[in-house]
Amino acid sequence: MTRKEAREILLGLLFESEFRADESAEDIYYTSAENREIDDDDYIKRAYFAIFEHKVQIDTVIGEHAKGWKTHRLTNISRSILRLAVYEMLYEEGIPHKVSINEAVELTKKYDDEKARSFINGVLNSVKVMLQDKGEGR
């Protein structure tokens, strides 16, 4: 499975979890993995559980860079795409920031609208600048 395919599956899991907030991350993952016949992909599993573990920090970063928007007011798909990309930018050292941003924009093109694409690109570029200023650019 390519990383692009893994991101798309991971996005589906994150999006689904928006509608199953009363369930644990484990229940959502294993039920969804069974229903979707998801391969036991290390990246998907690691990223999914890490996003839940670091959700407060990820959402804080999103909120700081989403000028005029509260994280809870974003659409479920936009929030899921941003969480995935910000997770990669903060925690996946082997992935260049520009790759995470580009992949997020591609997912937005496929699953959201033009306004969301511009918004997500702007938020993620702002996060990238912040990380570069902290010496964490890649």
N, C-alpha and C positions, 0 to 999 in steps of 0.2 A: 504494500500500500504506500502511495506517495504521501509526502507531508501535506500536500494540498488536499488530498482526499481525507487524510486524518483530520485536518482542520475543519473540513466540511462536516464530518461526523461529529466532531467535538462541538461545533456550533449547534448542531441539532440537539445534542444532549443538554447544552446550556440553555437553549431556547425552551426545550421541554421542561427543564427544571423551574422555569419561570411560572409555569402553571401547576407545579406540584410542590409548592413552597412548604407545605406541611409534612413532606416526606424527607427522610435523610438522604444525603448525597449518595450513600451506599445503595439504598433501595432504588433510587432513580437510575443509577448507573447500571446495576446488575439486571434490573427489569428491562431497561432499554437495550442493553447489550444482548440480552436473550431474544427480545422481540425483533431487533434489527440484525441479528446474527453478526454482531461486531466481532471482528477478530480481536484477539487479546493483544492489541497494539500498545506497546509501552508508552509511546507519546500520548495517546488519547487518555489512557488511564492516569498517568502521572499528572498531566495537565489538568484534567477534570477535577481530580481531588485537590490539587494545589490551588486551583481557582477558588474552590470552596473554602479551603483553609485560609487563604489570604484575601477573601472577598472584601473585608472591611478596608484593607489597605488599597486594594485595586480600585474599589469604588471611590475612595478618598482621592486618589490620583485622578480618576476620571472627573470627579466633581470639581477639582481644582483647575482643570483645563477645559471643562465644558462651560465656557463663559455664559452665564445667565441661565443655565439649566441645572436642575437637580437630577441626580442619577435616577431617582424613582419616577421621574416624569418622562424619561426616554421611552421609546417603544421597546418592547421586549426583544425584538431582533437587534436593534441598535445597541442596546445595553449588552446583549450577549456577544456581539461582534467586538465591542470595545473591551469587554472583560477579557476575551481571548487575546486580543492584540496587546493590551496593557500587561497581561500576565507574561506573554512572551518577552516583551520589552524589559520587564523587571526581573524575570527569573530564568529565562532560557538564554544563557550566555552564548550559546553556539549559533544563535539566530540573529543576523544583523537587523537593526531596527527598521531599515528601509524595506526589508523583506516582510516583516510583520505588518508594516503599514500598507504595503502593496497588496498583500494577501487579504487584509481587512477591507480594503477598498474593493477588491474583486468580489469578495463575499457580499459586500453591500450592493454592488451592481446587480448581483444575482438575486438577492433577497429583499432589498429595500428600495427606496426611491432616490432620485437625483439629489434632493435636498439633504437626505441622510448621508449620501456619499461625500458631499462637500463638508458637512459637519464632522463626520468621523475622520476624514482626512485632516481637517484642521485641529481637532482634539489630539490626534496621535502625533502630528507634527509638533505640537506644543509640548507634548510629553517627551518627544525625542530631544528637543532643544533643552528642556529641563535636565534630562539625563546627561546630555553633552556638557552642560554647564557644571554638573557635579563630577565630571570626569568619567562618566559611565557610558559614554557613547560607543557604539560599535556598528 
